[in-house]
C-alpha cells in the first residue's frame, strides 16, 4: 500500500508530505496505481522546484528497506503558487483513493504540525 502523510499547520497551510510504499495493485511495471501516484508526486516536486522560488527539502530513499520513501518539506511557509501545486497533487491522490477499485492500495493521512 502507498501511504502518503500530508502535513499542515493549524491554519490549514500545507507544509510538506511523506510518501512511502508500493501499491501492490499489479505486478511491477504494470501497477497503474503506483504509476499514477508516483507521477503526481514527482511532477509536483519538480514543478515546485522549477516554477517557484520556495526553498524546499527533499529526501529520498529507494533502498529495499525504505520502500520508496520520499520526504518533502518547505523550509519556510510556502508561497501561494507552491501551495497551489501541492494542493493539486493532493487532489489527484484523493481522486485515486476515492475510486473503489484503487482505495485499498493508497492511504492518505492528514497530520497537523
C-alpha positions in Angstrom: 0.0 0.0 0.0 1.1 3.5 -0.7 0.9 5.7 2.4 1.0 9.5 2.0 1.1 11.7 5.1 0.3 15.3 4.3 1.5 17.8 6.9 -0.5 21.0 7.5 -0.5 23.8 10.1 -3.4 24.8 12.3 -4.1 27.5 9.7 -4.6 24.7 7.1 -1.4 25.6 5.3 0.2 22.6 3.7 3.9 22.4 4.6 5.1 19.0 3.3 4.4 15.4 2.9 5.9 11.9 3.2 5.2 9.2 0.7 6.2 5.6 1.1 5.3 2.1 -0.1 4.2 0.3 -3.2 0.6 -0.1 -4.2 0.6 -3.8 -4.9 -2.3 -3.4 -7.3 -0.4 -5.3 -10.1 3.0 -6.7 -10.9 5.9 -4.3 -11.0 5.9 -2.4 -14.3 2.1 -2.9 -14.7 0.9 -1.2 -11.5 -1.3 1.8 -12.6 -1.9 2.9 -9.0 1.8 3.1 -8.3 2.5 4.8 -11.6 -0.3 7.4 -11.1 0.8 8.3 -7.6 4.5 8.4 -8.5 3.8 10.7 -11.5 1.7 13.1 -9.3 4.3 13.2 -6.5 7.4 13.5 -8.6 5.8 16.1 -11.0 4.7 18.2 -8.1 8.2 18.3 -6.6 9.7 19.1 -10.0 7.1 21.8 -10.6 7.7 23.5 -7.3 11.5 23.4 -7.8 11.2 24.8 -11.4 8.4 27.3 -11.2 8.6 28.7 -7.7 11.2 30.4 -5.6 10.3 28.4 -2.5 13.1 26.7 -0.7 12.4 23.0 -0.1 14.0 19.9 1.4 13.6 16.6 -0.5 14.9 13.3 0.9 14.5 10.1 -1.0 15.5 6.6 -0.1 14.7 3.9 -2.6 16.6 1.1 -0.8 14.6 -2.0 -0.3 14.2 -1.3 3.5 12.9 2.2 2.9 10.2 1.0 0.4 10.4 4.1 -1.9 10.4 6.8 0.8 10.1 10.4 -0.3 10.1 13.2 2.3 9.2 16.7 1.1 9.2 19.8 3.2 9.0 23.6 2.6 11.9 25.2 4.5 9.7 28.3 5.1 6.0 29.0 4.7 5.1 28.1 1.1 4.1 30.9 -1.3 0.7 30.8 -3.0 1.9 29.1 -6.2 3.9 26.4 -4.4 1.0 25.6 -2.1 -1.4 25.5 -5.1 0.8 23.0 -6.8 0.9 20.9 -3.6 -2.9 21.1 -3.3 -3.2 19.9 -6.9 -1.1 16.8 -6.1 -3.3 16.2 -3.0 -6.5 16.4 -5.2 -5.1 13.9 -7.7 -4.1 11.5 -4.9 -7.5 11.8 -3.2 -9.2 11.0 -6.6 -7.2 7.8 -6.7 -8.1 7.0 -3.1 -11.8 7.7 -3.7 -12.0 5.2 -6.5 -13.4 2.0 -5.1 -11.1 -0.1 -7.4 -8.0 1.6 -6.0 -8.9 2.6 -2.5 -7.3 -0.5 -0.9 -4.0 0.4 -2.4 -3.4 4.0 -1.2 -3.9 5.7 2.1 -3.8 9.5 2.6 -3.4 10.8 6.1 -3.5 14.5 7.1 -1.4 15.4 10.2 -1.3 18.8 11.9 2.1 20.1 12.8 
